Every structure is written in C-alpha cells, then in structure tokens.
Amino acid sequence: MKDAFEILAIIPARKGSKGLPGKNIRDLCGMPLIAHTIRQAIESQCFSRVLVSTDDEEIAAVGKGFGAEVPFLRPKPMADDRSDMRSAINHLLDEMKAREGYSPDIIAILFPTYPFRTCGLMEKVVNAACTVAAFSQCAYPTKTNPYELMPADAKSRWPVFRPLLENTPVHPSAHASRNLLSLMGNIRAEVNLPPGVRQGDTSFALRREYFLARIAEGDVRFENQWHNTIVEDPVLRIDINDEEDFLLAEQVIREGLFDIEKNESNCYSAT
C-alpha cells in the first residue's frame, strides 16, 4: 500500500541541547547518534526520501555523509528551545515545494534521540498513515493509570481526573469516598482500571492534509483519525536526553540487545 504514496521522512536535529550538548553528532558506538536514525530510515525502505532538518552546518555534513538529504538549513528562530516543531516542518514543506515543486503525501517524523527503532516498527506506523489513520504514532504501555494520579499540592486529595471518575461506570462509588484510604481502595484494583498508554515520540507519520489542517486552527476534519502502534520492548523506548541515557544506549549496543531486524515481536497495532 505504501508504494502508492510519496513518503517523506524528516529527521529534526537542531544544534542546541541543554541536557546533553552536541548529542546529535556525538559518537554512539562507532557512529554519530543521528546516523543510527538515518541508517534505519534508509534500510527500512519505507520512505521515498530521507531529509535532515537542522540549523547547524556540522550536523548537515554528518547527515549528508550518511546518506540523508539536507537541501537547506532551518532558520535559527525555528531551532531554539521555545520553537514549535510544527513551524519547522511547515517551513521545510514550503521550501521543498518552492524549490522543487515537491509535496509528499505522508510525512514521517523520526527523532534522532531515539537510536533504536526497527524496520517493522516504521513500516507499521507508515502503513497505518497510508490506510486507516490521518495520524499514526507509537505508544507505550504505562503502569500508572491516569485515574490514580493525585495533584501535587496538599489542598486536595481527589484524583486529578475526578470528573472522569464521576462519569464513568468502572468506578461507581469513587466520587462518594470521603478519605484517601477508602478512595484508593475503590480505584486501585487493577482489574477495574482501563488500560493506559502514553505517546511515544520515536516515530510518527501523518498525512500532509492532516498536518495542514492542524496548522489551520479550528479545522477538525481529522480529529478522530488516530492510530497507535503499541511498543512494549523497553529498548525501543530509550530516548537520549542526558548522560545517563547515552550510557544506557551504549550498553544496549555493546551487550547486543538491539537488532534492527529482530526486535519486532513486541510491537503491534492497537486496532
């Protein structure tokens, strides 16, 4: 199915990083961090083109050296801590259309801080965007259910999601509880809690018209057309933001705990 679409992979990699400066081109077991994502994108054969979006000449050179396209640099105002990723993507799409007349059908975002993703995972995410969803993303199972969350301040003992508790049949007596112990007794039984997942940024894909609709605020044509690919493998969830994350990624590679073709069994469609 994906062969019928023009699919653009965008790898966003700005120079600035407060948590781990220079991480995108830091060596991770023989290759710069960003090169792992470039290699995976190319080897997956899921994408018509693989582009790096960066504001930095050195990152651009590394990207080109490992086979990605870097046709231009991202403007500096779109590459700081407060910049909106949507603005950077929109700029890239506008530039590609102006320079080449190029408009992809599907846009895939692959963050280079996730060095472990498999061909099968990328294919699942992309195929969902081509067939059943306007927005396709990875999601991670979470042991903490939203119904269990409490506010951090001491003024309230009610769950953060108290309105949901009061309007859902799974906890009919939770809203009537008057102390913390009885409340937790009512809602902690895992058998009664709906399963939860959280968004994972390792890979996601979306149709170009969905992205443009999100840019045009108020356009809700695709509001409910989302799809989750559940990722249970903890290796595929590693996101490098600090020194400890980097050391963990190095250990995974040295211990042979990741294989781009083999870590497939713990990724599945939610629908």
C-alpha positions as a Markdown table, in Angstrom:
| # | Residue | x | y | z |
|---|---|---|---|---|
| 1 | Met | 0.0 | 0.0 | 0.0 |
| 2 | Lys | 2.7 | 2.5 | 0.9 |
| 3 | Asp | 4.2 | 2.2 | -2.6 |
| 4 | Ala | 1.3 | 4.3 | -3.9 |
| 5 | Phe | 2.3 | 7.2 | -1.7 |
| 6 | Glu | 5.1 | 9.8 | -1.7 |
| 7 | Ile | 6.5 | 9.4 | 1.8 |
| 8 | Leu | 9.0 | 11.9 | 3.2 |
| 9 | Ala | 11.0 | 11.1 | 6.4 |
| 10 | Ile | 12.1 | 14.2 | 8.3 |
| 11 | Ile | 14.8 | 13.9 | 11.0 |
| 12 | Pro | 14.8 | 17.0 | 13.1 |
| 13 | Ala | 18.1 | 17.8 | 14.7 |
| 14 | Arg | 18.9 | 21.2 | 16.0 |
| 15 | Lys | 22.3 | 22.2 | 17.3 |
| 16 | Gly | 21.2 | 23.4 | 20.8 |
| 17 | Ser | 20.7 | 20.9 | 23.6 |
| 18 | Lys | 20.8 | 21.9 | 27.2 |
| 19 | Gly | 20.6 | 18.4 | 28.6 |
| 20 | Leu | 23.4 | 16.9 | 26.5 |
| 21 | Pro | 25.2 | 19.5 | 24.3 |
| 22 | Gly | 26.2 | 18.2 | 20.9 |
| 23 | Lys | 24.3 | 14.9 | 21.4 |
| 24 | Asn | 23.1 | 14.6 | 17.8 |
| 25 | Ile | 26.6 | 14.1 | 16.4 |
| 26 | Arg | 28.2 | 12.5 | 19.5 |
| 27 | Asp | 29.7 | 9.1 | 18.8 |
| 28 | Leu | 27.5 | 6.2 | 19.8 |
| 29 | Cys | 29.5 | 3.0 | 19.4 |
| 30 | Gly | 31.1 | 4.0 | 16.1 |
| 31 | Met | 28.5 | 6.3 | 14.6 |
| 32 | Pro | 27.1 | 9.7 | 15.4 |
| 33 | Leu | 23.8 | 9.5 | 17.2 |
| 34 | Ile | 21.9 | 10.9 | 14.3 |
| 35 | Ala | 23.4 | 8.4 | 11.9 |
| 36 | His | 21.6 | 5.5 | 13.6 |
| 37 | Thr | 18.3 | 7.0 | 12.7 |
| 38 | Ile | 19.4 | 7.8 | 9.2 |
| 39 | Arg | 20.6 | 4.3 | 8.7 |
| 40 | Gln | 17.4 | 2.8 | 10.0 |
| 41 | Ala | 15.2 | 5.0 | 7.8 |
| 42 | Ile | 17.2 | 4.1 | 4.6 |
| 43 | Glu | 17.3 | 0.4 | 5.4 |
| 44 | Ser | 13.6 | 0.2 | 6.1 |
| 45 | Gln | 12.8 | 1.2 | 2.5 |
| 46 | Cys | 9.6 | 2.8 | 3.9 |
| 47 | Phe | 10.4 | 6.3 | 2.6 |
| 48 | Ser | 10.7 | 7.9 | -0.8 |
| 49 | Arg | 13.2 | 10.5 | 0.6 |
| 50 | Val | 15.0 | 11.0 | 4.0 |
| 51 | Leu | 15.7 | 14.6 | 4.9 |
| 52 | Val | 17.5 | 16.1 | 7.9 |
| 53 | Ser | 16.1 | 19.4 | 9.2 |
| 54 | Thr | 18.9 | 21.3 | 11.1 |
| 55 | Asp | 20.2 | 24.7 | 11.8 |
| 56 | Asp | 23.8 | 23.5 | 12.0 |
| 57 | Glu | 26.4 | 23.1 | 9.2 |
| 58 | Glu | 28.2 | 20.3 | 11.1 |
| 59 | Ile | 25.0 | 18.3 | 11.6 |
| 60 | Ala | 24.2 | 18.8 | 8.0 |
| 61 | Ala | 27.5 | 17.5 | 6.9 |
| 62 | Val | 27.1 | 14.4 | 9.0 |
| 63 | Gly | 23.6 | 13.8 | 7.7 |
| 64 | Lys | 24.8 | 14.0 | 4.1 |
| 65 | Gly | 27.7 | 11.8 | 4.9 |
| 66 | Phe | 25.4 | 9.0 | 6.0 |
| 67 | Gly | 23.0 | 9.3 | 3.0 |
| 68 | Ala | 20.4 | 11.8 | 4.1 |
| 69 | Glu | 19.4 | 14.9 | 2.1 |
| 70 | Val | 20.0 | 18.3 | 3.7 |
| 71 | Pro | 18.9 | 20.7 | 0.9 |
| 72 | Phe | 18.9 | 23.8 | 3.2 |
| 73 | Leu | 19.3 | 24.8 | 6.8 |
| 74 | Arg | 16.5 | 25.5 | 9.2 |
| 75 | Pro | 16.2 | 29.2 | 10.2 |
| 76 | Lys | 17.7 | 29.9 | 13.7 |
| 77 | Pro | 14.4 | 31.2 | 15.1 |
| 78 | Met | 12.9 | 27.8 | 14.5 |
| 79 | Ala | 15.7 | 25.9 | 16.2 |
| 80 | Asp | 15.7 | 27.1 | 19.8 |
| 81 | Asp | 14.2 | 25.7 | 23.0 |
| 82 | Arg | 10.9 | 27.5 | 22.5 |
| 83 | Ser | 10.5 | 26.8 | 18.8 |
| 84 | Asp | 7.4 | 25.0 | 17.6 |
| 85 | Met | 8.1 | 21.8 | 15.7 |
| 86 | Arg | 5.1 | 22.4 | 13.5 |
| 87 | Ser | 6.6 | 25.7 | 12.3 |
| 88 | Ala | 9.9 | 23.9 | 11.4 |
| 89 | Ile | 8.0 | 21.2 | 9.5 |
| 90 | Asn | 5.8 | 23.7 | 7.7 |
| 91 | His | 8.9 | 25.7 | 6.7 |
| 92 | Leu | 10.5 | 22.6 | 5.3 |
| 93 | Leu | 7.4 | 21.7 | 3.3 |
| 94 | Asp | 7.1 | 25.2 | 1.9 |
| 95 | Glu | 10.7 | 25.3 | 0.9 |
| 96 | Met | 10.6 | 21.9 | -0.8 |
| 97 | Lys | 7.5 | 23.0 | -2.7 |
| 98 | Ala | 9.0 | 26.3 | -3.7 |
| 99 | Arg | 12.4 | 24.9 | -4.7 |
| 100 | Glu | 11.4 | 21.6 | -6.3 |
| 101 | Gly | 7.6 | 21.6 | -6.6 |
| 102 | Tyr | 7.7 | 18.7 | -4.1 |
| 103 | Ser | 4.7 | 17.8 | -1.9 |
| 104 | Pro | 4.7 | 14.5 | -0.1 |
| 105 | Asp | 1.5 | 12.6 | 0.6 |
| 106 | Ile | 2.8 | 11.3 | 4.0 |
| 107 | Ile | 5.2 | 13.0 | 6.4 |
| 108 | Ala | 7.1 | 10.8 | 8.9 |
| 109 | Ile | 9.0 | 12.3 | 11.8 |
| 110 | Leu | 11.9 | 10.3 | 13.2 |
| 111 | Phe | 13.6 | 11.9 | 16.2 |
| 112 | Pro | 17.3 | 11.1 | 16.3 |
| 113 | Thr | 17.4 | 11.0 | 20.1 |
| 114 | Tyr | 15.7 | 7.5 | 19.8 |
| 115 | Pro | 18.6 | 5.4 | 18.4 |
| 116 | Phe | 16.6 | 2.1 | 18.5 |
| 117 | Arg | 13.8 | 1.6 | 16.0 |
| 118 | Thr | 13.1 | -1.4 | 13.8 |
| 119 | Cys | 12.2 | -1.6 | 10.1 |
| 120 | Gly | 9.0 | -3.4 | 11.1 |
| 121 | Leu | 8.0 | -0.6 | 13.6 |
| 122 | Met | 8.5 | 2.1 | 11.0 |
| 123 | Glu | 6.5 | 0.0 | 8.4 |
| 124 | Lys | 3.6 | -0.4 | 10.9 |
| 125 | Val | 3.5 | 3.3 | 11.6 |
| 126 | Val | 3.7 | 4.4 | 8.0 |
| 127 | Asn | 1.2 | 1.8 | 6.7 |
| 128 | Ala | -1.3 | 3.0 | 9.2 |
| 129 | Ala | -1.0 | 6.5 | 8.0 |
| 130 | Cys | -1.4 | 5.3 | 4.4 |
| 131 | Thr | -4.5 | 3.2 | 5.1 |
| 132 | Val | -6.5 | 3.8 | 8.3 |
| 133 | Ala | -5.4 | 7.0 | 10.0 |
| 134 | Ala | -4.6 | 10.6 | 9.4 |
| 135 | Phe | -2.1 | 10.5 | 12.3 |
| 136 | Ser | -0.2 | 7.4 | 13.2 |
| 137 | Gln | 2.1 | 7.2 | 16.2 |
| 138 | Cys | 3.9 | 4.9 | 18.6 |
| 139 | Ala | 2.5 | 4.5 | 22.1 |
| 140 | Tyr | 4.0 | 2.9 | 25.2 |
| 141 | Pro | 2.0 | 0.9 | 27.8 |
| 142 | Thr | 2.1 | 2.6 | 31.2 |
| 143 | Lys | 1.8 | 1.1 | 34.6 |
| 144 | Thr | 0.4 | 4.3 | 36.1 |
| 145 | Asn | -3.2 | 4.8 | 35.1 |
| 146 | Pro | -4.5 | 8.4 | 34.9 |
| 147 | Tyr | -7.3 | 7.5 | 37.3 |
| 148 | Glu | -4.7 | 7.0 | 40.0 |
| 149 | Leu | -3.0 | 10.4 | 39.7 |
| 150 | Met | -3.2 | 12.9 | 42.6 |
| 151 | Pro | -2.5 | 16.6 | 42.5 |
| 152 | Ala | 0.9 | 17.6 | 43.9 |
| 153 | Asp | -0.4 | 20.3 | 46.2 |
| 154 | Ala | -1.7 | 19.5 | 49.6 |
| 155 | Lys | -5.0 | 21.3 | 49.2 |
| 156 | Ser | -6.8 | 18.4 | 47.5 |
| 157 | Arg | -6.9 | 14.6 | 47.9 |
| 158 | Trp | -9.1 | 14.0 | 44.9 |
| 159 | Pro | -7.7 | 12.3 | 41.8 |
| 160 | Val | -6.7 | 14.7 | 39.0 |
| 161 | Phe | -9.3 | 13.0 | 36.8 |
| 162 | Arg | -12.1 | 13.3 | 39.4 |
| 163 | Pro | -14.7 | 14.4 | 36.7 |
| 164 | Leu | -13.8 | 11.3 | 34.7 |
| 165 | Leu | -14.2 | 9.1 | 37.8 |
| 166 | Glu | -17.7 | 10.6 | 38.4 |
| 167 | Asn | -18.9 | 10.0 | 34.9 |
| 168 | Thr | -17.5 | 6.5 | 34.2 |
| 169 | Pro | -19.1 | 3.2 | 35.2 |
| 170 | Val | -15.9 | 1.5 | 36.1 |
| 171 | His | -15.7 | 3.2 | 39.5 |
| 172 | Pro | -19.3 | 3.9 | 40.5 |
| 173 | Ser | -18.6 | 4.7 | 44.1 |
| 174 | Ala | -15.2 | 6.5 | 43.8 |
| 175 | His | -16.8 | 10.0 | 43.9 |
| 176 | Ala | -18.6 | 9.2 | 47.1 |
| 177 | Ser | -15.5 | 8.4 | 49.0 |
| 178 | Arg | -14.5 | 10.9 | 51.7 |
| 179 | Asn | -11.0 | 9.9 | 52.6 |
| 180 | Leu | -7.8 | 8.9 | 50.8 |
| 181 | Leu | -7.8 | 5.3 | 52.1 |
| 182 | Ser | -11.3 | 4.5 | 51.0 |
| 183 | Leu | -10.8 | 6.3 | 47.7 |
| 184 | Met | -7.7 | 4.3 | 46.9 |
| 185 | Gly | -9.4 | 1.2 | 48.0 |
| 186 | Asn | -12.1 | 1.8 | 45.4 |
| 187 | Ile | -9.8 | 2.7 | 42.5 |
| 188 | Arg | -6.6 | 0.8 | 42.9 |
| 189 | Ala | -7.9 | -2.6 | 41.8 |
| 190 | Glu | -6.1 | -3.0 | 38.5 |
| 191 | Val | -8.8 | -5.3 | 37.1 |
| 192 | Asn | -11.2 | -2.3 | 37.2 |
| 193 | Leu | -8.8 | 0.3 | 35.6 |
| 194 | Pro | -8.9 | 0.8 | 31.9 |
| 195 | Pro | -5.6 | 0.1 | 30.2 |
| 196 | Gly | -3.5 | 3.1 | 29.5 |
| 197 | Val | -0.7 | 4.1 | 27.1 |
| 198 | Arg | 1.3 | 7.2 | 26.6 |
| 199 | Gln | 2.5 | 8.8 | 23.5 |
| 200 | Gly | 6.0 | 7.8 | 22.3 |
| 201 | Asp | 8.0 | 10.1 | 20.0 |
| 202 | Thr | 10.3 | 7.6 | 18.5 |
| 203 | Ser | 8.4 | 7.6 | 15.2 |
| 204 | Phe | 5.1 | 9.0 | 13.9 |
| 205 | Ala | 3.6 | 9.6 | 10.5 |
| 206 | Leu | 0.8 | 11.9 | 9.3 |
| 207 | Arg | -0.9 | 12.8 | 6.1 |
| 208 | Arg | 0.1 | 16.1 | 4.7 |
| 209 | Glu | -3.5 | 17.3 | 4.6 |
| 210 | Tyr | -3.8 | 16.4 | 8.3 |
| 211 | Phe | -0.7 | 18.5 | 9.1 |
| 212 | Leu | -2.0 | 21.5 | 7.2 |
| 213 | Ala | -5.4 | 21.1 | 8.9 |
| 214 | Arg | -3.6 | 21.3 | 12.3 |
| 215 | Ile | -1.7 | 24.4 | 11.2 |
| 216 | Ala | -5.1 | 25.9 | 10.3 |
| 217 | Glu | -6.5 | 26.1 | 13.8 |
| 218 | Gly | -10.1 | 25.0 | 14.2 |
| 219 | Asp | -10.0 | 22.5 | 11.3 |
| 220 | Val | -11.3 | 19.3 | 12.9 |
| 221 | Arg | -11.8 | 17.1 | 9.8 |
| 222 | Phe | -9.3 | 14.5 | 11.1 |
| 223 | Glu | -9.9 | 14.9 | 14.8 |
| 224 | Asn | -10.6 | 11.2 | 15.5 |
| 225 | Gln | -8.5 | 9.6 | 12.8 |
| 226 | Trp | -5.6 | 8.5 | 15.1 |
| 227 | His | -3.8 | 5.1 | 15.2 |
| 228 | Asn | -1.5 | 3.7 | 17.9 |
| 229 | Thr | 1.3 | 1.2 | 17.3 |
| 230 | Ile | 2.0 | -0.3 | 20.8 |
| 231 | Val | 5.7 | -0.6 | 21.6 |
| 232 | Glu | 6.3 | -3.0 | 24.5 |
| 233 | Asp | 10.1 | -3.5 | 24.0 |
| 234 | Pro | 11.8 | -1.2 | 26.5 |
| 235 | Val | 14.9 | -1.0 | 24.2 |
| 236 | Leu | 12.8 | 0.8 | 21.6 |
| 237 | Arg | 11.7 | 3.4 | 24.1 |
| 238 | Ile | 15.2 | 4.7 | 25.0 |
| 239 | Asp | 15.3 | 8.5 | 24.5 |
| 240 | Ile | 18.6 | 10.2 | 24.9 |
| 241 | Asn | 18.3 | 13.4 | 26.9 |
| 242 | Asp | 21.2 | 13.3 | 29.3 |
| 243 | Glu | 24.4 | 11.5 | 30.1 |
| 244 | Glu | 22.7 | 8.5 | 31.8 |
| 245 | Asp | 20.6 | 7.9 | 28.7 |
| 246 | Phe | 23.6 | 7.9 | 26.5 |
| 247 | Leu | 25.5 | 5.4 | 28.7 |
| 248 | Leu | 22.4 | 3.2 | 28.7 |
| 249 | Ala | 22.3 | 3.2 | 24.9 |
| 250 | Glu | 25.9 | 2.4 | 24.7 |
| 251 | Gln | 25.4 | -0.6 | 27.0 |
| 252 | Val | 22.5 | -1.9 | 24.9 |
| 253 | Ile | 24.6 | -1.9 | 21.8 |
| 254 | Arg | 27.6 | -3.5 | 23.5 |
| 255 | Glu | 25.5 | -6.2 | 25.0 |
| 256 | Gly | 23.8 | -7.0 | 21.7 |
| 257 | Leu | 20.4 | -6.2 | 22.9 |
| 258 | Phe | 19.2 | -4.5 | 19.8 |
| 259 | Asp | 18.9 | -5.8 | 16.2 |
| 260 | Ile | 17.2 | -3.7 | 13.6 |
| 261 | Glu | 15.5 | -6.8 | 12.1 |
| 262 | Lys | 14.8 | -8.8 | 15.2 |
| 263 | Asn | 13.2 | -6.6 | 17.9 |
| 264 | Glu | 9.8 | -6.9 | 16.2 |
| 265 | Ser | 7.7 | -9.2 | 18.4 |
| 266 | Asn | 6.8 | -6.5 | 21.0 |
| 267 | Cys | 5.3 | -4.0 | 18.5 |
| 268 | Tyr | 1.7 | -4.4 | 17.5 |
| 269 | Ser | -1.3 | -2.4 | 16.2 |
| 270 | Ala | -3.8 | -1.2 | 18.8 |
| 271 | Thr | -6.7 | -1.8 | 16.4 |
